[in-house]
Amino acid sequence: MRRVLALMATILATISIGVMAQSYPPTGRMIDIGGRALHIHCVGQGTPTVVLIAGGGAYSIDWALVQPLIAQRTRVCAYDRAGLAWSDPGPADETVEQTVSDLHALLSASKESGRYVLVGASIAGLYIRAYQRAFPGEVAGLVFTNSSNRVGIVGTKGLLWEITEDDVRSAYPLRGLTKPPKPAREGEPFDRLPPDLQAIRLWLDVRNWERFNPEAATPASMLSWRREFIREFDETDGPQPPLGALPVVVISSTGIASDAERRSRDGAMARLDVLSTNSVHITADGSGHEIHLFQPDRVVDGTARAVTMARTR
């Protein structure tokens, strides 16, 4: 299924608790990374530290069904990328380059030292792979949960990596994209969160809605994603797994890909199974896209496996 991801135009979902008038303080810490602050929430003890990275337009609180269970095994942090939830915006939000740089600065400034198991949901699969490439000595393992598979742009034909950079630029301002109605309630799967977090999430969604302007959207993140997708396709076309024996866990709701699917560029997720010689595939049968909300036990299990693989090398 083609997922149209266009910056902040995604995931303004609907749930039935009404808009809360009050504001909500951060659930974790605000960390200065050099003139702006990002939000991070860490619990538990042990190494390696797990870092949970949400998908497009999603928040650190969306990991609430997963984070406490992982914390029983090791240190685990969830954070909000620039411009999301309580985190300050940056100059190029949602681009791979800024996201990787921000996360590196955040982990350093927050004193969350050691090697990390990075868990990326949806589009965050691009970010964790790019982080490992930029800082290989810091990464003990990667966990992909329904990493983005088929990405397009409103107003264009073809997948993001099939069209040219000029095609991407010509799609902006986003044609045919209007501002949706103001969020009034949280629907599936976010209604699986505890009621207090649903209230916070709705407040965050309304803030996003108030700021969102389709006419002001730029192609920067899509151009960045396109380059990263092509880079990842190219590196898995080679004869050897590009990550050697680095622990890799792939959690998907569609099952393991065939050899033909892995050789194709019709989807991006199939290639994840051949990133490493030390990999595990976990299928979340019947799950929706946000596996950490539909079947959190699968994400806890997959992350625990990555932690064990990293500890035992």
Secondary structure, DSSP 8 states (H G I E B T S, - for coil): --EE--GGGS----BTT---SS----SSEEEESSSSEEEEEEE---SSEEEEE--TT--GGGGTTTHHHHTTTS-EEEEE-TTSTTS---TTTT-HHHHHHHHHHHHHHTT--S-EEEEEETTHHHHHHHHHHH-GGGEEEEEEES---SEE-TT--S-TTTS-HHHHHHTTTTTT--------SB-TTGGGS-HHHHHHHHHHHHHHHHH--GGG--SHHHHHHHHHHHHHHHHHTSSS-TTTT--EEEEESS----HHHHH-SS-SGGGGGGS-SSEEEEE-TT--S-HHHH-HHHHHHHHHHHHHHHHH-
